Amino acid sequence: MGIFDYSREPQADIAFVDMKSFYASVECVERGLHPLKTSLCVMSRADNANGLILASSPMFKKVFGKSNVGRSYDLPFDIHTRKFSYYNAKRQGLSISPEYVSFIEQWAQATLVVPPRMDLYIQKNIAIQNILKNYASVDDILPYSIDEGFIDLTSSLNYFIPDKTLTRKEKLDLISAQIQRHIWQETGIYSTIGMSNSNPLLAKLALDNEAKHTEKMRSNWSYEDVESKVWAIPKLTDFWGIGSRMAKRLEGLGIYSIKELANSNPDFLKKELGVVGLELYFHANGIDESNVHKTYRPKSHGLGNSQVLPRDYTNQSDIEIVLGEMAEQVSVRLRRAHKKACQVSIMVGYSKIENKRPIQAQMTIEPTNNTNILTGYVLDLFRKKYSSGAVRNIAVSYSRFVEDSFSLISLFDDPEKIEKEERLQSAIDTIRDEFGFTSVLKANALLEASRSIERSKLIGGHSAGGLDGLK
């Protein structure tokens, strides 16, 4: 098949397990409801007209035609009154008829809109990871995200299914079905599994492009299926690793399908797209030499924090309060990593009513992890770029790290003052490590614009948890 000898390529028995609508399913199960038949969405800040839909059940998606991520104003009904929203429907170009309005309002009344509970989802994830450990060693399991992950069953197939009359493909399907049942029996959550007797990439492609649409919610793609299945993926953006921007670049090169990508000249792709082009060429031919047992470690590191504000911030001093808090939070993480930053970056996104491009700025600095110094740089960047306008989301990040033992002291620096600040900073960090980040706060944390206390209750930016990366 093609120009590749697949017998020379790595072969493993891989299952890629994905919890179906994980957050929404957990919420349904907790309420004693069927996760596949209940219309439910998990919405952050549902009391806000700009509420963010984090997850939704399969029935919610089917009825309202919405994917997981969206805003409350994207729905064809008002989440407070549950009445049909002509304004929202018109914005989306929906055809409005009495039958459609009645249909939407009936389902809107039956739909549950619930807040996120990140601590609960983490508990369920841990329970599922413990289930997977019944089928493979810890080294054979690679979590991909909170609701999905790879499990290498190469060493487990013959142990669980010793029947020599069955092929490895049949054994992989049987043990994957067993995993699905086990997860459902223990948690009530349905799972989808992409399988491959070849490599992790083909298991992931099987999940995304076929398993989710089959009755048994399982599918196997291996080397022998590359031409018939991988090349038949309908859109470039349905392929792992190809987003809308990469798809446009490929189309600019005259490549409009996965089959055309697989049959392109690899030298041409490398010349036009670099190493990524060559990687996509091999992936389109089903070749992936990644190893579940070797965790990917990025070469370049950065630390950052971002947040969507609960309302439009129009007062510059209020915006600066939040920027300062975020600068401090990331500084703490920087010191915990025993690093100093040589670059500071900010992003300030405007409210949709402004119709303005976001502010993006960065600057190179002398190595530091001092909160006051880094906060000063963050505010300087902001003040140079901001003039006016309602702000809705912000981000602060530090990068280009050196070890925290590295120091540059000029003739104009006061060593005693620097040492005193470092001791104070270290004392505050120690107190926060022991008693939590909010045990020591600046006075402006009590101001209405501050987000420190509120965010101390969050996990990953959502309710029930802690500051991102902070105790």
C-alpha positions in Angstrom: 0.0 0.0 0.0 1.5 3.3 -1.1 5.3 3.8 -0.8 5.6 2.8 2.9 6.4 -0.6 4.3 4.2 -0.6 7.5 5.8 -3.8 8.7 8.9 -1.7 9.6 6.8 0.8 11.6 6.1 0.6 15.4 3.1 -1.4 16.3 1.2 -1.3 19.6 -2.3 -2.0 20.8 -3.7 1.4 21.8 -7.1 2.5 23.1 -7.9 6.2 23.3 -10.6 6.6 25.9 -12.9 9.7 25.8 -15.6 10.4 28.4 -18.7 11.4 26.5 -19.6 15.0 27.4 -17.7 14.5 30.6 -18.7 17.6 32.7 -22.3 17.4 31.6 -22.5 13.7 32.2 -21.1 14.0 35.7 -23.8 16.6 36.5 -26.5 14.4 35.0 -25.4 11.3 37.0 -25.2 13.4 40.2 -28.9 14.3 39.7 -29.9 10.7 38.9 -30.6 11.6 35.2 -29.6 9.8 32.0 -26.5 11.5 30.6 -27.5 10.8 27.0 -31.2 11.7 27.2 -31.1 14.8 29.4 -30.7 18.3 28.0 -28.1 20.0 30.3 -25.4 22.5 29.9 -22.6 23.5 32.3 -22.4 27.3 32.2 -19.9 29.5 34.0 -21.4 32.8 35.3 -24.9 31.9 34.2 -26.2 35.0 35.9 -24.3 37.1 33.4 -25.5 37.8 29.9 -22.1 36.8 28.7 -22.2 33.4 30.5 -19.7 30.8 29.1 -21.0 27.3 28.1 -18.2 24.9 29.2 -19.9 21.7 28.4 -23.3 20.3 27.2 -25.0 16.9 27.0 -25.5 15.1 23.7 -29.2 15.9 23.9 -28.5 19.6 24.4 -26.3 19.7 21.4 -28.8 17.8 19.3 -31.7 20.1 20.2 -30.0 23.5 20.1 -27.2 22.7 17.6 -24.5 24.0 19.9 -21.0 22.6 20.6 -19.5 22.6 24.0 -18.0 26.1 24.0 -20.2 29.1 23.4 -21.9 32.0 25.1 -25.4 32.3 26.6 -26.3 34.9 24.0 -25.6 32.2 21.3 -28.6 30.2 22.5 -32.0 30.7 20.8 -33.7 31.2 24.3 -33.2 33.4 27.3 -31.6 31.3 30.1 -33.4 33.2 32.8 -37.0 33.3 31.4 -36.6 30.2 29.2 -38.5 32.1 26.5 -37.6 32.2 22.8 -35.1 35.0 22.0 -36.0 36.5 18.7 -32.9 38.7 19.0 -30.5 35.8 19.4 -32.2 33.8 16.7 -32.0 36.7 14.3 -28.3 37.2 15.1 -27.6 33.6 14.1 -29.8 33.7 11.0 -32.2 31.1 12.2 -35.5 30.7 10.4 -38.3 31.7 12.9 -41.6 29.9 12.7 -44.3 29.2 15.3 -43.4 25.5 15.3 -39.7 26.2 15.9 -40.5 28.8 18.6 -42.7 26.2 20.4 -40.1 23.5 20.0 -37.3 25.6 21.5 -39.4 26.8 24.4 -40.5 23.3 25.3 -36.9 22.1 25.4 -35.7 25.3 27.1 -38.1 24.6 30.0 -36.7 21.0 30.3 -33.1 22.1 30.0 -30.9 22.3 33.1 -28.3 25.1 33.2 -25.9 24.3 36.0 -22.6 25.9 37.3 -19.3 24.1 37.0 -17.9 22.1 39.9 -14.3 21.5 39.0 -13.4 19.7 42.3 -16.1 17.1 41.5 -14.9 16.6 37.9 -11.4 16.0 39.2 -12.6 13.4 41.7 -14.4 11.6 38.9 -11.3 11.8 36.7 -9.3 10.2 39.5 -11.9 7.4 39.9 -11.7 6.7 36.1 -7.9 6.7 36.2 -8.1 4.1 38.9 -10.4 2.0 36.8 -7.9 2.1 33.9 -5.1 0.9 36.2 -7.0 -2.4 36.4 -6.1 -3.0 32.7 -2.6 -1.6 32.4 0.3 -0.4 34.5 0.7 3.3 35.4 3.4 3.6 32.8 1.1 2.4 30.1 -1.5 5.1 30.8 -1.1 8.6 29.4 -3.8 11.2 30.4 -4.4 13.5 27.5 -6.8 15.8 29.3 -9.3 15.6 32.2 -11.7 13.6 30.2 -9.6 11.5 27.8 -6.4 9.6 27.5 -4.3 6.9 25.9 -3.9 3.4 27.3 -1.3 1.0 25.8 -2.8 -2.5 26.1 0.0 -4.3 24.2 1.1 -6.2 27.3 -2.4 -6.8 28.6 -4.3 -8.3 25.7 -3.2 -11.9 26.1 -3.4 -11.7 29.9 -7.1 -10.6 29.9 -8.1 -12.6 26.7 -5.8 -15.7 26.3 -8.0 -17.2 23.5 -5.4 -17.9 20.8 -8.1 -18.2 18.1 -8.8 -14.5 18.3 -6.8 -11.8 16.5 -5.2 -8.9 18.3 -7.8 -6.6 16.7 -10.6 -8.7 18.1 -8.9 -8.9 21.6 -8.4 -5.1 21.6 -12.1 -4.6 20.8 -13.2 -7.0 23.6 -11.0 -5.4 26.3 -12.1 -1.9 25.2 -15.7 -2.9 25.5 -14.9 -4.2 29.0 -13.3 -0.9 29.9 -16.4 0.9 28.7 -18.7 -1.3 30.9 -16.4 -0.9 33.9 -16.4 2.9 33.7 -20.2 3.0 33.2 -20.8 0.6 36.1 -18.6 2.5 38.5 -19.5 6.1 37.5 -22.6 6.0 35.3 -20.6 7.8 32.5 -20.5 6.6 28.9 -17.2 6.5 27.1 -16.1 6.4 23.5 -13.0 4.5 22.5 -10.8 4.9 19.4 -8.6 1.8 18.9 -5.5 0.9 16.9 -3.3 -2.1 16.6 -0.7 0.3 15.1 -0.1 3.6 16.9 -1.6 6.4 19.1 -2.3 8.7 16.1 -4.6 6.2 14.4 -6.4 5.5 17.7 -7.1 9.3 18.0 -8.3 9.6 14.4 -10.6 6.6 14.9 -12.1 8.2 17.9 -12.7 11.6 16.3 -13.9 10.5 13.0 -15.8 7.2 13.5 -16.1 5.9 17.0 -18.2 8.9 18.1 -20.8 8.1 15.4 -21.1 4.3 15.9 -23.7 2.5 18.1 -21.1 0.7 20.2 -19.0 3.9 20.4 -15.8 2.1 19.4 -13.8 2.0 16.2 -10.4 0.6 15.1 -8.1 2.3 12.6 -4.8 0.6 11.9 -2.2 0.6 9.1 -4.4 -1.4 6.7 -7.1 1.3 7.0 -5.0 4.3 6.0 -6.2 4.5 2.4 -9.8 3.7 3.0 -10.3 5.7 6.2 -7.6 8.2 6.9 -7.5 9.5 3.3 -11.4 9.6 3.3 -11.6 12.1 6.2 -13.8 14.8 4.5 -12.2 18.0 5.7 -8.6 19.0 6.4 -9.7 20.5 9.7 -11.1 17.1 10.8 -7.5 15.8 10.9 -5.5 15.9 14.1 -3.1 18.8 14.1 -4.7 20.8 11.3 -6.6 23.9 12.4 -8.2 26.5 10.2 -5.0 28.5 9.7 -3.0 25.4 8.7 -5.8 24.3 6.4 -5.6 27.7 4.6 -1.9 27.4 4.2 -2.3 23.9 2.7 -5.0 25.0 0.4 -2.7 27.8 -0.7 -0.3 25.1 -1.8 -3.1 23.3 -3.8 -3.7 20.7 -1.1 -7.4 20.3 -0.3 -7.7 16.8 1.1 -5.9 14.3 3.4 -5.3 12.1 0.4 -3.6 14.9 -1.5 -1.5 15.7 1.6 -0.5 12.1 1.9 0.6 12.0 -1.8 2.4 15.3 -1.8 6.1 15.7 -2.2 7.6 15.7 1.3 10.5 17.8 0.3 8.1 20.5 -1.0 6.1 20.4 2.2 9.2 20.8 4.4 10.4 23.7 2.2 7.0 25.5 2.5 5.9 24.6 6.0 9.1 23.5 7.8 9.3 20.4 10.0 5.5 20.7 10.7 4.8 20.0 7.0 6.9 16.9 7.0 5.2 15.7 10.2 1.7 16.2 8.6 2.9 14.3 5.5 3.8 11.2 7.7 0.6 11.6 9.8 -1.5 11.6 6.6 0.1 8.3 5.8 -0.8 6.9 9.2 2.8 7.0 10.5 3.3 8.2 14.1 6.4 7.2 16.2 5.2 8.9 19.4 5.3 6.7 22.5 2.6 6.6 25.2 5.4 5.8 27.7 7.3 9.0 27.0 5.6 12.1 28.2 6.1 15.1 26.0 8.2 17.9 27.6 8.1 21.2 25.8 11.4 22.8 25.0 10.2 26.3 25.6 8.6 27.2 28.9 6.4 30.1 30.0 4.2 30.8 33.0 1.0 32.8 32.7 -2.5 33.4 33.8 -5.6 34.7 32.1 -9.2 35.4 33.0 -12.5 36.6 31.6 -13.8 39.4 33.8 -17.3 39.0 35.3 -18.3 42.4 33.7 -17.0 45.1 31.5 -14.2 47.0 33.3 -14.2 50.6 32.0 -12.2 52.3 34.7 -8.4 52.2 34.1 -7.6 52.0 37.8 -9.9 49.0 38.2 -8.2 47.2 35.2 -4.8 47.9 36.8 -5.9 46.3 40.1 -6.7 43.1 38.3 -3.5 43.2 36.2 -1.5 43.8 39.3 -3.1 40.8 41.1 -2.4 38.5 38.1 1.2 39.8 37.9 1.6 38.8 41.5 0.0 35.4 41.1 2.3 34.5 38.3 5.3 35.8 40.2 4.6 33.4 43.0 4.5 30.5 40.5 7.8 31.7 39.0 9.5 31.6 42.4 8.0 28.2 43.1 9.7 27.0 39.9 13.0 28.6 41.1 13.2 30.7 37.9 13.6 34.3 36.9 12.0 35.8 33.8 13.6 37.7 31.1 10.4 38.6 29.2 7.0 40.0 30.3 3.9 39.8 28.1 0.3 41.0 28.4 -2.9 40.7 26.5 -5.9 42.9 27.1 -9.1 42.0 25.3 -11.9 44.5 24.8 -15.6 43.9 25.3 -17.6 42.9 22.2 -19.3 46.4 22.3 -16.0 48.1 21.6 -15.2 46.3 18.3 -11.4 46.9 19.0 -8.4 44.6 18.4 -6.9 43.4 21.7 -3.8 44.9 23.2 -0.8 42.6 22.9 2.6 43.8 24.2 5.8 42.4 25.5 9.2 43.6 26.7 12.6 42.1 27.5 13.8 42.7 31.0 16.7 41.9 33.3 16.2 38.5 35.0 13.9 38.8 38.0 11.2 37.1 40.0 10.4 40.0 42.2 6.7 40.7 42.5 7.0 44.5 42.7 9.4 44.7 39.7 7.3 42.4 37.5 4.1 44.2 38.4 5.7 47.5 37.5 6.6 46.1 34.0 3.1 44.7 33.5 1.5 48.1 34.4 4.0 50.0 32.2 3.1 47.9 29.2 -0.6 48.4 29.8 -0.3 52.2 30.3 1.7 52.6 27.1 -1.0 50.8 25.0 -4.3 51.5 26.7 -6.2 54.8 26.1 -9.9 53.9 26.8 -12.6 51.3 26.3 -14.4 48.5 28.1 -12.1 45.5 28.9 -13.4 42.0 29.3 -10.4 39.6 29.4 -6.8 39.9 30.3 -3.7 37.7 30.4 -0.2 38.1 32.0 2.7 35.8 31.2 6.5 35.6 31.9 8.9 33.7 29.7 12.6 33.2 28.7 13.6 31.8 32.1 17.0 31.6 33.9 17.8 29.9 37.2 16.9 32.0 40.2 20.5 31.9 41.4 21.4 34.2 38.4 21.7 37.8 39.5 22.7 41.1 37.9 23.4 44.0 40.3 24.4 47.4 39.0 26.3 50.2 40.8 23.0 51.9 41.3 21.3 49.1 43.2 21.2 48.9 47.0 22.1 45.3 47.9 20.7 45.6 51.4 17.4 46.8 50.1 17.3 44.0 47.6 18.1 41.4 50.3 15.4 42.8 52.5 12.8 42.6 49.8 13.8 39.0 49.0 13.5 38.0 52.7 10.0 39.7 52.9 8.9 38.0 49.7 10.2 34.6 50.9 8.3 35.1 54.2 5.0 35.9 52.4 5.5 32.9 50.1 6.0 30.6 53.1 2.9 31.9 54.8 0.8 31.4 51.6 2.2 27.9 51.1 1.1 27.0 54.6 -2.2 28.8 54.9 -3.3 29.6 51.4 -2.8 32.5 48.9 -5.5 34.7 50.5 -3.8 34.5 53.9 -1.8 37.5 52.9 -3.4 40.0 50.6 -3.0 43.7 49.8 -5.6 46.1 51.0 -7.0 46.7 47.5 -8.2 43.0 47.5 -11.3 44.5 49.4 -12.1 46.8 46.5 -15.1 45.9 44.2 -12.8 45.6 41.2 -10.5 43.1 42.8 -10.7 39.4 41.8 -8.2 37.8 44.3 -10.7 36.6 46.8 -13.2 35.4 44.3 -10.6 33.6 42.2 -9.3 31.9 45.4 -12.5 29.8 45.2 -11.8 28.6 41.7 -10.1 25.7 40.0 -9.0 26.3 36.4 -10.9 29.5 36.4 -14.2 27.9 37.4 -16.1 27.4 40.7 -15.0 25.1 43.5 -11.3 25.2 43.7 -8.3 27.5 44.0 -6.3 30.1 42.2 -4.7 28.8 39.1 -1.5 27.1 40.3 -1.8 28.6 43.8 -3.0 27.2 47.1 
